[in-house]
């Protein structure tokens, strides 16, 4: 693999996107675990039951949704931020900055072609996630349910990609591209 310098613009955009994605995953994790509506509703019902107050399951779920709504708003805000960052990433090559590496270049070795192909697939899946998220928020109500189904699948590719990306970077740093982690953090090579 060739030596790739990482400009300040590249590094800022890379880490901004990474932080948005990690925080988005965190909000999803909260929604699926501690702040899952049925779990929170059960806590509310148990607490009120100890006080001698009865609350129906439907009302408890409604209250649970209200409790977790401020946290979920962060998911939406992070989605907007990621949409802006992604759009910037897609536009920069038009201005000669941060060009995309094509996996179809015949001069590339097999491993590099696979790596670049994974990046292209990742960008396409992010576009689907962002588009479906925006359609959930701003699209017609008639398509909200199918868009939510598609959007919820995002967690699988995102977690998978993050594992592949981090594992691949660590493998590269310890084998044929030493210093790649230092370059993406500081921009400086450890040569």
N, C-alpha and C positions, 0 to 999 in steps of 0.2 A: 504494500500500500504506500502511496506517495505521502510525503510530508505536507500537511495542510496547516497553514497559519490561520489563526482565528482572530479576526479584527474585533475591535471594541463593539462595533455594531452587531456583529454576529453573536458575540458572547452575551451581550445585554439581551438580545432577542431570544437566544437559546434559553437562558436562565429565567427570563420573564415567562416564556411559554411553559417551561418545566414547573415553575412555582405555581402558575395557574392550574396546571393539570394535577399537581399533587394536592392542592387545596380543593379542587373539584372532587377528586377521589375521596378526600377526607369528608366532605359534605355528604357524599353518597354513602360512605361507611357509617357516618352518624345516622343517616336516615334508615339504613338497613339494620342497625344494631340498637344502640341505646335510645335513639329517638324514633324507633319504629312505632307507628301509630297504635298498634294493638298492645305493644309492650307498655307504652306510656299510658294508654287508657286503663290497663290493668292496675298500674301503680296508682292512678287517680282514684279508681273505684275502690281499691283496697284502703287507701288513706281515708277516703270519705266514709267507707263502711265502718271503719274504726271509730269515727265520729258520729255514727248513727245516721248518716245521710246517704240516701240511695241515689244513684245516677245510672241511667240506662246506658247500655253498651254504645248505642249510636251517639248519645250526648258525650260520653267519655271520649270516643274517637274524635268527635268534632273539637272538643277541648284539647285533645292531644295534638291535633293538626294546628290549632292556634298557637300552642306552646312552641312547636318546632318551626313555625312559619318564618320567624326572623332568621334562624339558621339557614333555612332553605333559600331565603332571599340572597344570601351570600353565594349560593350555587348559581343563581341567575346572574348576579353581578359579575362573578368570575367568568361565566359564559360570555357575557358581553365583552369583558376584557380580552378573553381568548379570541373572540371573533375579530377584534381590532388587531391584535398581535398577528393572528393568522393572515388577515388581509394584508397587513404590512409585509409579512414574509412572502406572500404571493406576488406583491407589487414590486418589491425591491429588484428582482431580476430584470424587470422592464427598464430600470434605471442603471443597469450595469453593476448592481450590488448583489452579493450573495446568490450567484447563479446556481441553478439546480444541476446536480451531477447526473448525467444520463446513464442508465444501466445498459443502454444499447450500443455503447461505444465498443467496437470490436477489439480495441487495444487493451481493454481492462481484463484483469484476471477474473476467474470465476467467482471467487469470494467477494471481490469488490462489486461485481455485477449483482450478486445476491443482496449485498448491503444496500446498494443504491435502489434496488427494486423494493426492498422492505421500506425504505424511506418514502418512495412514491406511493406505495399502498397505504402507509401511515397517513400521509397528507390527504389522500382520497377519503380515508375513513374519518379523519378529523373534519373534513368538509361535510360529510354526511351528518356527523354528530352536531356540528354547529348549525347546519341548515335545519335539521329536525328540531333542535332546541329553539331556534328562532320561530319556526312554524308553530311550535307548541305555544309560544308566548304571543305571537302576532298573527298567526294564520287563522283561517276560519275554524269554528268549533267542530265542524263536520269531519275534519281530518286530525283533530287533536289525539284521539285514541290510537290510530295507527302510527302517528308520529312518535307518541310516547313509547310504543312497543319497540320501534326501531331505535329510538334514542337510548332506551335502557340497555340495549345490547352494547353500547359504547364501553361500558365498564370492562367487558371481556377483552376487546382488542387493546384498550388502553393499558390494562394491567399486563397483558401479554407483551405488548410493545415495550413497556417500561422494563420488564424483566429481560427481554432480548437486548434492549439498548444498553442497560447498565452492565449486564453480563458481557456483551460484546466489547464495550469500552474497557472494562476491567481486563478481559482477555487480551485485547490489543495492547493495553498499557504494559502488561507483564510479558508480552511476547514481541511482536514485530513493530509496534508503534509506541515505544517507551516515551513517556512524557505527554501523551495525549490528554490526560486528565489535567496536568499542570497548564497546558496550553489553553484548554477550554475555560479554566478558572482565571488564570492570570494573563493569558495571551503570550506568555514568554516560554520559550523552549528551555529545557534543562540540558541542552547540548553542551 
